[in-house]
């Protein structure tokens, strides 16, 4: 049996669904853009947006363990460089457990991912560094995409009601 009728039916269904809804997301957008578009319509706070994205379970658990959930649900504005679950998985064996067992150290690491104010991707062009809420300096490199503290920004400008999230591929560590 040829798969052409199935592909054609899927394509027609997709086109029909898109045409039926003015708010439908174009098929050319990535899932991250879909999430960003949904957030642009009715974003929650930084914590809500991160939890609803589904790729920040470890970050959410760490924020809870460090007592930072209430802070990041506050008025802000905040810029959060949010490491994904995959970024946390790249930590050396035992490092995450060690951090989770030491709330003060965990809080310091997490605050290295937060900058006061709402810094959009377009604002970064003229910056060499950002000061994190931990007091640490985060070097910014825009020579090939955007890197903050050595982490690649994989998705920028995910809006929240109290700031913005930039998704990164690496957990930032003091050093």
N, C-alpha and C positions, 0 to 999 in steps of 0.2 A: 504494500500500500504506500502510495506516495505521501510525503509530508506536506506537499504544496497546498492542498485544500485546508489543512490544519493551520498552516502559517497564514494563508490568505484570510481564513475565518478569524484568526487572532488579530490580524492587522485591521480588518474591518471592524471588529468589536472594539479595538483600541481607538480607532478613529471615531467611531460612533459615540463612545463614552466621552471622548474629548470634546466633540462637537456638542454634546448634550449639556455640558457644564461650562459656563463662562470661567469658573474658577479652577478648572482642571489644570494640572501641571503639564507643560509640554513634555513629550516623550524623550526629548533630548537632554533633560536635566538629570543629574545624578541624584541618588538618594540623599546625599548631604544637602544638595540644593532644595530638594523636596522638603526636608526638615526645616531648612532656613526659610523657605517660602511660607510654610505653615506657621513658623514662629513669627514671621513678619506680620501675619494677619492678627494674631492674638497671643503674643509671647507671654510666658510666665516669667518668673524671676530666674536668675542664673541657675539655681538648684533645680527648679522645675524643668527648665529646658534641657539641662544635662541628663536628668533622670529619664525624661521622656525620649531622649535620643537613643537610649538603649545600649550605647557603646561606652558608657562611663560608670559601670557598676562598681568597679574598684575605687574610682575617684569618689563616688557617693559614699561608699563604706568608709573611706579614709576621712572624708569631711565630717561624717558623723562621729568617728572615733576621736577626731581632733577637736570636736566642739565648734566647728566652723559653719555648720549648716545655717544657724540663725543669722550669723553675720552676712553670709552671701544671699540670704533672703531679704536683707535689709534694703534701704533705699538706694545705696550706692551713690553714684554709678561705679561699677567695677569692670575691669577687663580681666578675663580669666583665660589663661593659656592652659587648656584642658587636655591632659594626656588621656588617651584612650585605654581601654582594657589591654590592648595589644602592647601599648607603651609600657604599662606596668609589668606585663609579662616579660619584657626585655631586661628587667632589673636582675642583678645576680641572685642566685638561689638564696633564699632566706632573708634577703634585704627587705622585702615588703613586710614579712612577719615581724622583723626587728623594728621597723618603723611603727607598725600598728601597736606594738607592745610599749612604745615610748611616746605617749601623746604630745609631750613638749617638742620632741624632735620632729614628729609627724607634722605638727602645726607649723613649725619653721619651714619644713619642706613644702607644704601646701601653700603657705603664704608667699613663697618664692614664685608661685604660679599666678599671683594676683597683683594687678596694678590698680591703683586708685584712679578713677576717672574712666571715661569711655573712649578707648583708643581704637579707631577703626583702621582697617588695612591701609587706606589712603593716607592716613595721618603718619604712618611709619616712614614714609619715603625720606624725610629729612632727619630722622633720628639715628643716633649711634648706639643709644642704650636707653633702657627703661629702668626705673627704680621700683622694685617689688615692694609689697606691703611688709615683707620680712626685713626690709632695709637693704637687701642684696641688689646689686647692679646686674642687669641682664643685657649683655651685648646684643645688638640687632645687626643682622647682616642681610642686605637686600641685593647682593651681587648676583644671586642665582635663586630666584624665588625669595621667600622670607624665612629667616631663621631667627629664633629668639633663644638666647642662651645655648646655642648649638642644636636646638630642636627645630625640626622642619614644621612650619605651619602648613598643615595639609588641607585645612578648610578655614577660611577667614570669615569674619563678620556674621556669626550666628547671633542674631539679635535676641535680647532678653529685655524684660521690662525695666531692669535695673542695671543694664550694661550690655556687654558683648562677650561672646566666647570665640576664641580662636583655637581650633583643634590642632594639637601637636602630636608628634610621633614618638616622643621621648619624655621621660620624667626628668624634670630639672632637679638637680641636687646641688646643695651648697658646696662650694669648693674653691 
